[in-house]
Amino acid sequence: MRVAILLRKKYGKRAVEQISKKFDVVTFRLPDELPELIDEPEEIELPDEIFDSDIILSYALHPDVSYELIRRSEGKNVKAVILPGGPKSGSRTQLKELGEKHGVKVIWEDVCCATPFMDDEGIAEFFAEFGLPEFEVDVEDGKIKDVRVKRSAICGSSYFVAEKIRGLDIDEAPAKAGYFTQIYPCFASRGIDGKIHRAAHIHKRQVERAIERAKEKYQE
């Protein structure tokens, strides 16, 4: 499987580091500064090798680039385009409608760790490794004895979280998981309504679920 990753500014580097451990990766860096509106998006420089990939993961965070990626994917090898960044990547509704028009699955999320599992033919292999995090823990004497990452957030924060919560009391581990997600650091938006809080909650909840499964297994 080949994954094409579009980088811009500080975004995408960690995804490249993580995904390249599992799959063939090609990258293309866009200019840091792009006009708010690109009058002629068909002239955006996008190498052909991007469209030879099974999945395109775009950190362009620009609606016109997102739309053009989807348009140019029609009839190519591309099966899915993943767009983190929420509204910065464009309108969820419009992008998904465009994907349907051009025969490409569009996955739009405000944070990469919310990316759902997709079992569609040709891309399930990727989502078995990356997306909504999943942990497996061993519990002993009320503590996290060991942690295994079954599925990681695309940015790799789940591995960082797993390392940090090993040895913690099970009562404090979920909240600490959320804390460590934020100091990874998470690049999601900050502030009271920042999506960084959603990323933290996702990891917190997934650790809670792992602990619940471990308790059930112990009781069997």
Disulfide bonds with the S-S distance in Angstrom:
none
